[in-house]
Amino acid sequence: MNQPRWISNKDLFSGFGYGRAIQAIAQTLTDGFDPSLDKPRTFVNFQQGQGLVMPSEIGEFAGLKFVTVAPDNPALGQDRIQGIYSLFDARTLSPLAQCDGAALTLLRTASVTAAMLRKLKVATSPKVAVFGSGPQALAHILATREISQPSEVSIFARNQQSCAELIAGLAQQGIEACPGTPTKLAEADLIITATTARSPLFTLSEIKPDCVIAAVGSHEAAAREIGSDVVRVSQVFIEEQEASLREAGDIVLALLDQSITEESLIEVRGLFFRAEGQEQIEAKDSGVRFYKSTGMPWQDLAIFAEAFKILKQENNPSSSSW
């Protein structure tokens, strides 16, 4: 068996980076990839948590991610999410490269969000409200900076210590942030939710009537960060219909109480690619625009395959053994 190349977290985030990852997602959709053809994510229950298996295949590459989610790990000094991503040659299924699966998830989730926000006409210099103070909150702020110039960043978090740590970490990145307040939320042009909340984080009356919302924290049909009152008035964008109906509680619960219909859901592929016989889809210029993410296998593959190609070229373009 071929010895796969290990691509470090430093290579992923510094050598490759958010900007290239955002472009990899946008280019894959622009080239016509249909997320409905992606392979389904499966779940494995363990005694102390859950495993997620995410396979995909695009062009010359295939990929397989296995990550575990152990809710009690932080109390033990271990990461809540851990795993491995493996990249294969699609023709021979020979292994080519591997990386930290949790790190790739971090890069992928934030980069996908940023690629979508660019299409949802977020303000050039938005006031940003971020719910959550974990790694995804930081990643989303950094990715958002690749597509806009935030004029203000407010952090809404229950854990005041982690909130203070995030604000300090952002300062080291040259980003000034402050704890969130009701006034900051009411003024926010862009709201990002990256929490483990199982019920809505805010109501319609608490937000601007023309803000953009990206909800990325939940992938369970019974949990949601955004309530039906907000979803009802929004132009709603989803990754893919079947995946959302399986895993996006923000969507599933709004459908159950008849706040929205399945016909009103807009798959994001249409923002990048116009299929024959269909009209080009565009986000509205005003009103609430809501993007719900659960994460799909093709996104990991699109980003890691591009990282593999670019890092191989930049590190040793003349070597066939890289």
N, C-alpha and C positions, 0 to 999 in steps of 0.2 A: 504494500500500500504506500502511496505517496505520503511523505511527511508534510502535513499542512503547515503553512506559514502562520505564525502567531502575530496578530496585529494588536499592538498595545493600545490602552486607553489614550495615551499621549498621541499616538499616531492617528487615532480616530478623531480626537477633538482638536488637536493642534496641527497635525500634518494634513488632515483632510478638512474637518471643520463644518460648522453649521451652514455657511454659505453654499458650499458644494453639495451638502446633503439636501438642502432646500431645492437646489437646481436639479438634483437627481430625481427627486419626487416629481417636480413639475415636468421634466423632460420625459419621464416614463409615461405620464398621462397624456402629454402632448403628442407623443409618438403613437398613441392609440391603445395602450394597454387597457384592458377591461377588467376592473377589480372583481366583477361578478364571476370571472373565470378562475379566480384565485382558489387555492386549496383551503379548506376550512381549518380553523384553529380548534384544537381539541383540549379538553381539560382532564387532568388526572388528580383524584383526591388521595392525599396522603394523611397519615395520622396527625401530623403537625402543620398541615397546610395544603397547598395545591401546586400542581405542575401544569404548565402550559406548553403544548407542542405546536410549533408554527412552521409548516412546510410551504415552499413556494418554488415556482420555476418560471423564469423569464429569459427567453433567448438562449444564450450560451451558458447560462448559469442556473444552478439549482441551489436551494438553501434550506437549512433546517435549524430552527432555534428551539432550545429547551430551557425554560426558566422555571424556577420554583418561587413560590410566595409563601413565606412563613411569618405570620402576623406577630408571633412572640419573639422573633429574633432580635429586635432592637433592645429589648430588656436583657438579652444575653450578650450584647455587644457585637451582634452579627447583623449583616444587611438583611432587610426584609425581602428583597428580590435578588436572586442570584441565578447564574446560568451560563450557557455556552452557545455561541452561534457558529455554525459550520457552513462553509461555502464549497460547492462542488462544481466540477465541470459537467454540464448537462448531458453531453454526449456519452461520456464514459462513467459518470458519477464518481470520479476520482476526487478525493478531498484536495482543496486548494489552499484554504486559509480558515483560521478560526479567530474569534475574539470573545471578550467578555460579553455575555448576552445581556446583562443588565445595563452595561454601558451603551450598547447599541440601541437598546430600548429607549434609553434616555435621549440619545441623539436623534433617533427616528421620530419619537413622539413629538418633540418640540419642533423638529424640522418640517414634519408634515403639517403641523398647525400653522407654522409661518408661511408655508407654501399656499395654504388655503386662505389665510388672512390677507395675503396680497391680492387674491381674487375677490375677496369680500369687501374691497374698497375701504379698508381701515384708514383712518386719518394719517396724514404724513407725519405729524408730530403729536401722536395721541397721548392723552392722559390714560395711564394703564392701571387697572386694579387687578391684583393677583390674589386668588384665594389659595392658601397653602404655603408652607415654608420649607418644603422638602426639596430634594434634588430636581424634581420636575418643575417646580416653581422657578428655580434658578435657571434651568435649561431653557424654559420658555421665554424668560426675560432676555436671555442672551440671543436666542433665535429671533425674537421680535426685533431686536436691535439690527438684525441683518436686513430687515425689510422696511424699517421705519426709524424715526428718530424720536423716541418717547420723550415727551416734555415733562412727564411726572410719572413716578412709579409708587404705588401704594400697596402694602402687603397686609392681607387680612388672614390672621392665623390665631388659633386657640392657644397654641404653645408659644408663650411670650419669649422664652429662651431661644427657641429655634428661629423665631421671627427676628430677634435681635442679631442672631448669627447670620441669617440670610442678608439682612441689611448691611452688616459689616462686610460680608463676602462680596456683595455687589459694589460696595465702595472701592474695594480693591480692584474691581473691574472697571472703575471709572463711572459707575452708575449710582446716582443718588436716589435713595428710596426712603420711605417713611412708613410708619404703621398706618393701617387704614382706618378711616372714620366714615360715618354715614355720609358726610358731605363729599368726601373723596369718591365714594361709590357713586353718588348721584351725578358727579361731574365726569365720570370715566367714559372715554370714547371706546375703550377696549377692555373687556373683562375676560380674564382667563381663570378657569377653575381647575385646580390640580390637587384635589383632596380625596380623602377616603370617606367623605360624607355620604350618608345614605338617604338624606332628605334635603329639600331645597335650601340653598345658602342665602337666598334673598328673594324678594317679591318684585313684581313688575313696578310697583309704585316707588321702589327704591332706586331705579336706574333711569338713565337717559332714554328717551323714546327713539333715538336713532343710533344706539351703540351696537358694537359688534361683540358677540360672545363666543368663546371657544371653551367647550367643556371636555376635559380629557381624563378626569379622575376615576370614572367608573366604567366597568365592562360587565356589569351584572344587570339582568333584566328587572330586578326588584329594587335597584338602588339608583338614585339620581341626585345630581347637584342642582339642576335647573327645574323649576316647577312648571306645571301646566299653564299657569297664568302667563308666564313669559313665552313659553313655546307656542301658545295659541296665537299670539300676535306677531310671531316671527316668520321671516323667510328662513326655512329650515334646510340645512345642508347636511348630508350624511355621507359616509364613506361608500357604503354599498347597501342595497335594500335588505337582503337576507341577513347579512351580518348585523345590521342595526336592529332588526326585529328579533334577533336571538339575544343580543348582548347590551343594547343601549337602553337602559332603564329610563333615561330622560325622554326617549322616544316612545318606548313601549307603554309606559304609564300614561303618557299624554294621549296615546291612541285608545287606551282602555277607557279613559273618561271622556272620549270623543272630543277632545280639544283640537285635534288635528285628524287628518285622514292620510292613509298611505299614499294616495295620489298627490298629496301636497309636498311630499318629501323630494328633495332634489339631490341626486347623486353628484358628487363633486367632479366626477370624470367629465361631465358636460361643461364645466367651467374651462377646461383645457382642450377638449377635443370635440369637434362637431361631427357626429356620425352622419352618414349619408341619409338624406331625407329628414333630418332633424334640424331644428333651429338652434343657433348658438345660445347657450345659457349664460346669463349675466346676473350678478347680484344687483339688488336695488340700490339706488343712491341714498335712500333714506329708510327709516324704520329699523326695527331690530333685525339684525342678521345673525343667525345662530348656527354654529358648526358643532356637531357632535362627533367626537372621535372615540373609537374603542380599540383601534390598532388592528392592522391586518398583516399577514405574513409577507405579502408582496412589497410592503414598504421597507421592511428590514432588508430584503434581498436587493431592492433597487439601490439602496444606500450603500450596503456593504460591498456589493459587486462593483460599484463605481469607486469606492474607497480602495478596493483591491487593485483595480486597474490603474488608478492614479498613483497610488503609493508605490506600486511596482515600477511604473515608468519613472517616477521622480527619484526613487532610491537606487535603482540599478537598471537603467533602461537597456543595457546591453546583455544582461544576464538572463538566460533561459531557465535558470534554476530558481529564480525568485518565487 
